């Protein structure tokens, strides 16, 4: 297990700033996702940690030792690429054992390690097949096995599931997480997929335009984002402004709301707030016993299988509501909304 730390790391390509002054500490045995839109600097950060790119400034440390100038071959890192990078003329077992052969590991050691890793990644029955004879998921497992067999101190994965279909991506996410926990290996995973990041990671680093916006647990990134930009990237749509009233309630364009966090602000203060669409309950009948009761009119109803996504006009504002329900409420129907006080999030930067 290896701790990875980035101290004030920047990377410039000429006048283009790819990464600007990032501080990041990844604990031993932790799985961290680098999450963000295309071009935000995720892969550049990964390549600097691996040694494929050198930082323009700052330090990259493995267990406290500065490896910024250490060549990739001497860092004992493993990389799994998006396009697998398998050798088409080699069968599964030769692809997997390639790393040991180039390290001149004795044949008996290679054989024992190969048998072990084939069983772990469930490819023993496919050992004599060539890449062209494998499915996408099988090829990805070969690529992962080829990396793990060398026992790297840090495992790095650059969008390894991007070429798989939706069902296979879910299966491979579980496979990767189980494998990472079994080996207890420090793992850095690049993705632009929010679901992948939340399902796989111990912590998530959100990057925008070469800057680290937030580094926290998946739960905190999703429910307690530090900035509106992070909230919107994580799918939040009910973001609005309000004012803290003297009675501690949050005054909004669609009425006063009891908010568990409003007591942290001075009366009269202007704040930014978020309500997750799944935090709102929707009914065609009023609920007199609930907090934060509102009425509105359904404008849109979109069916997504497990959920129905509603757009509900409340006063001059429209709220998005996601319901896990087989009931379909038609547009034009009057509905009643309830929002628990502890599900209203005030952005920290608006509380200053």
C-alpha positions in Angstrom: 0.0 0.0 0.0 1.2 3.5 -0.9 0.1 6.9 0.1 0.1 9.4 -2.8 0.3 13.2 -2.2 0.3 16.1 -4.6 1.7 19.3 -3.2 0.9 22.5 -5.2 1.2 20.6 -8.5 0.8 22.5 -11.8 1.2 21.5 -15.4 1.6 23.9 -18.3 1.8 23.0 -22.0 3.3 26.2 -23.3 0.8 29.0 -22.5 -2.0 26.5 -21.8 -2.6 25.7 -18.1 -3.8 22.1 -17.8 -3.5 21.8 -14.0 -3.2 24.7 -11.6 -1.8 24.3 -8.1 -3.5 21.1 -7.0 -3.1 19.7 -3.4 -4.4 16.1 -3.0 -3.7 13.4 -0.5 -4.7 9.8 -1.2 -4.4 7.4 1.6 -2.9 3.9 1.4 -5.4 1.4 0.1 -7.9 4.1 -0.8 -9.8 4.2 -4.1 -10.1 7.8 -5.4 -11.9 8.9 -8.5 -10.8 11.9 -10.5 -14.1 13.2 -11.8 -14.9 16.0 -14.2 -15.9 16.9 -17.7 -13.7 16.3 -20.7 -10.6 18.6 -20.8 -10.7 19.3 -17.0 -7.2 17.8 -16.4 -8.1 14.4 -15.0 -5.9 12.3 -17.3 -3.1 14.9 -17.1 -3.1 14.5 -13.3 -3.1 10.7 -13.7 -0.2 10.8 -16.1 1.8 13.0 -13.8 1.3 10.6 -10.9 2.3 7.7 -13.1 5.4 9.4 -14.4 4.3 9.6 -18.0 4.2 13.4 -17.6 6.4 15.6 -15.4 4.8 18.5 -13.4 5.8 22.0 -14.3 5.9 22.8 -10.6 5.1 21.2 -7.3 5.8 17.8 -5.8 4.4 14.3 -6.2 5.2 12.0 -3.3 4.8 8.3 -2.7 4.9 7.5 1.0 6.6 10.9 1.7 9.3 10.4 -1.0 9.4 12.9 -3.8 9.1 10.9 -7.1 8.5 14.0 -9.4 11.6 13.3 -11.4 11.6 9.5 -11.1 11.0 7.7 -14.4 7.8 5.7 -14.9 9.7 2.4 -15.0 11.0 3.0 -11.5 7.7 4.0 -9.8 6.2 0.5 -9.6 2.8 1.8 -10.8 0.3 -0.1 -12.9 -1.8 1.6 -15.6 -5.1 0.3 -17.2 -6.1 2.2 -20.3 -9.5 2.9 -21.8 -8.7 0.9 -25.0 -7.2 -2.1 -23.1 -3.9 -2.0 -25.1 -3.7 -5.8 -25.4 -1.3 -7.6 -27.8 -3.5 -9.1 -30.5 -1.0 -11.8 -31.4 -0.8 -13.1 -27.8 -3.4 -15.2 -26.0 -4.8 -14.4 -22.6 -2.2 -16.0 -20.5 0.7 -14.5 -22.5 -0.9 -11.0 -22.4 -1.3 -11.3 -18.6 2.2 -12.7 -17.9 3.9 -10.2 -20.2 4.9 -7.8 -17.4 6.6 -10.6 -15.5 8.5 -11.8 -18.5 10.0 -8.4 -19.2 11.0 -8.2 -15.5 12.8 -11.5 -16.0 10.8 -13.3 -13.3 11.7 -17.0 -13.3 9.2 -19.3 -15.2 8.1 -21.1 -12.1 7.3 -17.8 -10.3 5.5 -16.6 -13.4 3.4 -19.8 -13.6 2.3 -19.7 -10.0 1.4 -16.1 -10.2 -0.4 -16.5 -13.5 -2.6 -19.4 -12.2 -3.5 -17.3 -9.2 -4.5 -14.2 -11.1 -6.4 -16.1 -13.8 -8.6 -17.6 -11.1 -9.1 -14.2 -9.4 -10.3 -12.5 -12.6 -12.3 -15.6 -13.6 -10.5 -16.1 -16.9 -9.0 -19.6 -16.4 -11.3 -21.1 -19.0 -10.3 -18.4 -21.5 -6.5 -18.6 -21.1 -5.8 -19.8 -24.7 -8.1 -17.3 -26.4 -6.9 -14.3 -28.3 -8.2 -10.7 -27.7 -10.3 -10.9 -30.9 -12.2 -13.9 -29.4 -13.1 -12.1 -26.1 -16.0 -9.8 -25.1 -15.3 -6.2 -24.0 -15.6 -7.1 -20.4 -13.3 -10.1 -20.7 -10.7 -7.9 -22.5 -10.9 -5.4 -19.7 -10.3 -8.1 -17.1 -7.2 -9.2 -19.0 -5.9 -5.6 -19.0 -6.5 -5.4 -15.2 -5.0 -8.8 -14.6 -1.9 -7.9 -16.7 -1.4 -4.9 -14.4 -2.1 -6.6 -11.1 0.2 -9.6 -11.7 3.2 -7.3 -11.4 2.1 -6.2 -7.9 2.1 -2.5 -8.4 2.2 -0.2 -5.4 -0.4 2.1 -7.1 -3.1 1.1 -9.6 -4.2 3.7 -12.1 -7.2 3.4 -14.4 -8.0 5.9 -17.2 -11.7 5.6 -18.1 -11.4 1.8 -18.3 -15.2 1.3 -18.7 -15.9 3.9 -21.4 -16.1 1.3 -24.2 -18.5 -1.0 -22.4 -22.3 -1.1 -22.7 -24.5 0.0 -19.8 -25.2 -3.4 -18.2 -21.5 -4.5 -18.5 -20.3 -1.2 -17.0 -22.4 -1.9 -13.9 -21.0 -5.5 -13.6 -17.4 -4.3 -14.2 -17.8 -1.5 -11.5 -18.6 -4.2 -8.9 -15.8 -6.4 -10.2 -13.2 -3.6 -10.0 -14.3 -2.5 -6.5 -14.2 -6.1 -5.2 -10.8 -6.6 -6.7 -9.4 -3.4 -5.3 -10.6 -4.3 -1.8 -9.2 -7.8 -2.1 -5.8 -6.5 -3.0 -6.1 -3.4 -0.7 -4.2 -1.5 -3.4 -4.1 2.3 -3.6 -6.2 3.0 -6.8 -6.8 6.2 -8.8 -9.7 6.0 -11.2 -10.4 8.6 -13.9 -14.0 9.0 -15.1 -16.4 11.6 -16.3 -19.3 9.4 -15.2 -20.8 10.6 -11.8 -22.4 7.2 -11.1 -19.1 5.4 -11.6 -17.4 7.8 -9.3 -20.0 7.5 -6.5 -20.3 3.7 -6.7 -16.6 2.9 -6.9 -14.8 5.5 -4.7 -13.9 6.0 -1.1 -13.4 9.7 -2.1 -14.0 11.8 -5.2 -11.8 14.6 -6.5 -13.9 17.0 -8.7 -11.9 18.9 -11.2 -13.0 21.8 -13.5 -10.6 23.6 -15.9 -7.5 22.3 -14.1 -8.6 23.3 -10.6 -9.6 21.0 -7.8 -13.1 22.1 -6.8 -13.9 19.6 -4.0 -12.3 16.5 -2.6 -14.6 14.5 -0.3 -16.7 11.3 0.1 -19.3 10.5 -2.5 -22.0 11.3 0.0 -20.6 14.7 0.7 -20.0 15.5 -2.9 -23.6 14.6 -3.7 -25.6 15.9 -0.7 -23.2 18.7 0.6 -21.4 20.2 -2.4 -19.2 23.2 -1.5 -20.1 25.1 -4.7 -23.0 25.4 -7.1 -20.8 24.3 -10.0 -20.2 20.9 -8.2 -23.9 20.6 -7.4 -24.9 21.2 -11.0 -22.3 18.7 -12.3 -23.7 16.1 -9.9 -27.2 16.6 -11.3 -28.7 19.1 -9.0 -31.4 21.2 -10.6 -33.3 22.9 -7.7 -30.8 25.6 -6.9 -32.2 29.0 -5.8 -31.6 32.1 -3.8 -33.2 33.0 -0.5 -33.0 35.3 2.5 -32.8 34.3 6.2 -35.8 35.8 8.0 -35.8 37.0 11.6 -37.7 33.8 12.6 -34.9 31.6 11.2 -36.9 30.6 8.1 -35.6 30.7 4.6 -37.6 33.1 2.5 -37.8 32.1 -1.2 -39.7 32.9 -4.3 -42.0 30.0 -3.6 -42.6 30.7 0.0 -40.9 30.4 3.4 -39.1 27.2 4.3 -37.9 25.7 7.5 -34.2 24.9 7.1 -32.1 23.1 9.6 -29.0 25.1 8.5 -30.6 28.5 8.5 -29.6 29.2 12.1 -26.0 29.4 11.0 -26.7 32.7 9.2 -27.6 36.1 10.3 -31.1 37.4 9.7 -31.3 39.3 6.4 -28.4 37.4 4.9 -28.7 36.3 1.3 -27.9 32.7 0.7 -27.8 30.1 -2.1 -29.6 26.8 -1.4 -30.2 23.4 -3.0 -33.0 20.8 -2.7 -32.3 17.5 -4.3 -35.1 16.4 -6.6 -35.5 13.1 -4.8 -35.8 14.8 -1.5 -39.2 16.3 -2.4 -42.3 14.2 -1.9 -45.3 14.7 -4.2 -48.9 13.9 -3.6 -52.3 14.7 -5.0 -53.6 15.1 -1.5 -52.4 17.7 1.1 -50.3 16.4 4.0 -51.1 18.6 7.0 -48.6 17.0 9.3 -45.4 17.6 7.2 -43.0 20.5 7.2 -42.5 22.9 4.3 -45.8 22.3 2.6 -46.3 23.8 -0.8 -48.9 23.4 -3.6 -48.2 23.6 -7.3 -49.2 22.5 -10.8 -47.5 19.7 -12.7 -46.1 21.1 -16.0 -44.1 18.0 -17.3 -43.9 14.3 -16.4 -41.1 12.3 -17.9 -41.0 8.5 -17.4 -37.5 6.9 -16.9 -38.4 3.4 -15.9 -37.7 3.3 -12.2 -38.6 7.0 -11.7 -40.9 9.7 -13.0 -39.4 13.1 -13.3 -41.8 16.0 -12.8 -41.5 19.7 -13.4 -43.8 21.4 -10.9 -44.7 25.1 -11.0 -44.8 26.5 -7.5 -45.6 30.2 -7.6 -43.2 31.8 -10.1 -40.6 29.0 -9.7 -40.4 25.5 -11.2 -39.1 22.6 -9.0 -37.9 19.3 -10.3 -39.2 16.2 -8.5 -38.1 12.6 -9.0 -40.6 10.0 -7.7 -40.1 6.3 -7.4 -43.7 5.5 -8.2 -45.8 3.6 -10.6 -48.4 6.3 -10.4 -48.3 8.8 -13.3 -49.6 12.3 -12.5 -50.7 14.1 -15.6 -49.6 17.6 -16.5 -52.1 20.2 -15.3 -52.8 18.3 -12.0 -52.6 20.3 -8.8 -50.2 18.6 -6.4 -48.8 19.1 -2.9 -45.1 19.1 -2.1 -43.2 18.5 1.1 -39.5 19.1 1.8 -37.9 17.9 5.0 -36.0 20.8 6.7 -32.8 18.8 6.9 -32.8 18.1 3.2 -32.3 21.8 2.3 -28.6 22.5 1.7 -27.1 26.0 2.0 -23.9 26.4 0.1 -21.0 27.3 2.4 -19.6 30.1 0.3 -23.0 31.9 0.6 -22.9 31.8 4.4 -19.7 33.9 4.7 
